[in-house]
Amino acid sequence: MKFFDIFRPKKQEPRVARTARQLPDFLVIGVQKGGTSWLWDQLRQHPKIWMPPFKELQFFNHEFIPSHRNFTTNHCDKAIKRLIEKKKTLNNPARKLAWDTYLEKISRNPKPSLEWYKDCFSFPIKPWMIRGDISPAYCTIPEEGVTYVKELLPDAKIIMIVRNPLKRVISHLRMKISVTGRNVESFTTAQWHGFIDDENLYQRGIYSQYIPRWERHFGNQITFLPFDMIRNDPAAFLGKVTHHLAIKPFTPKAAEKPIHVTEKHPIPEPIVKLLEERTAAEWAYLQSRFPADFLELCQH
């Protein structure tokens, strides 16, 4: 060894510790109807990010929210079947072989178990890439669930998108109506109440519980981003995401194009008033937690 080699900074080793574990480096934990599908579509284009080929692995909520399990299992089964069908269209033999191996792995273990979750991140990637999981139901998991996330992913970066609670719940309501295929103009008052009295409508937006819970465990590893910035300045929004993940910014294709646009079913004013009353406490919490300029970008 030469004398001056002693004083030269050591070359940094590639980040292999986490990649060898086959677990994500970051989570986007919500909220539902907060632009997470758009963000998943954008981040998949980043050259340094790898995410499983379907959104919402739903592992942590499956583990800690028993009422989610029928949905999460069916969701993952259907997603894998779609991937198997899509693989049939690949023409590159080497790529097809890689996908054969990957799909065999994510099909063999019970879903969504921990072994299955690890398999979902087993696709071979470059050692300098990072892995991510975007599942908006994660924000809802209980205290013991967040404790488990911290134990499993101690260095993970966390992202939560914040949207006005009333606007979020209206969007969620419209999505539920769209799934039924029913005509809202024929709804009676009782039918409207059948929708808005469903507790699941509000569960995805209880910021006053979720934000302190995740902050207790992840501190400055978590960042909060305002929903309206996606529409007003998508490049700036993505810049904040990449800054938090400590990777270079990028310019994705079609960043201005919305994903999963909810049909704007007309909602009677008395129903909107009731929704406003039921979400008022969460809006008051956000007003106490974030500055006014942040909340200005959470209104729609």
C-alpha positions, 0 to 999 in steps of 0.5 A: 500500500502506498503512503497516500493511500492511507489518507484517501477516502475508501470507495463506497461499496454498492448498496447490496445489504438491503438489495440482498434482503429483497425488501423495499427501501421506501413505502408510499403509505397513502392515502387512498384517492390521494394520487398514489396510482399516478405516483406509481406510474411515474416512479416506475419510469425512474432508472434507479427505482424498481417496483413490483409490476403491480401496485399495492402489494397490501402485505402489512395491512393483510398482516395486521387488519384481518378484515382486509384479508379476503380482499388482499388475497383476491387482489394479489391473485388477480394481479399475478394472473394478469402478469402471467397473461401479459408475459405471453406477449414478450418476444425477448427470450432472455427477458421472458426467462427472467419473468418466468422465474420471477412469476414462479416465485411470486406464485408459489408462496401463500399470499401475502405472506412474508416469504411472498413479500420478499419474492415480490422484490426478488427480480434481479436489478442493478445493485445501485437501484432501490425498491419501493412498495406503494400501498395506500392501505398501509397508513391505516395499520395499527400501532403494532403493525407500524412497529413491525414495519420499523423492525422489518425496514428500519431504514425505509423512507416513508411517503404520505400524500395529504388531501383535504379530508372532505374532497378525499371522502367525496372522491372515495364515495364516487368511486364506490358508486362507480363500482356499483354501476348505478345511476345516482339520479335515482338514489333515494335519501336512504340509499345515499345514507347507505353509502355514506354511513359505511365506516370504510368510507372514512377509515382511509383518511383518519390523519389524526391517528395515522400521522402521529403513529407513523411519525413516532416510529419513522421521524424524519424518515417520513415526508408529507406531500400535498395532493394538489401539487400533482395537478398544479406542478407534477415535476415539482412534486416528483422532485420532492419525492426524489429528494426524499429518496436521495436519488436524482430527479427525472422527467417521466413521460405523460406526468400531466396525465391523470390516472384512474380518474373518478367519474364525477357523480353529482352528490346532493348538497345535504349529503355533501354537508353531512360529509363535511361535518363528518370530516371536520375534525380531520381537517381541524387536525391538519390545520393544527399540523401543517402550515397554511401554504401546505394546506392550500395545496391540499384542497381538491 
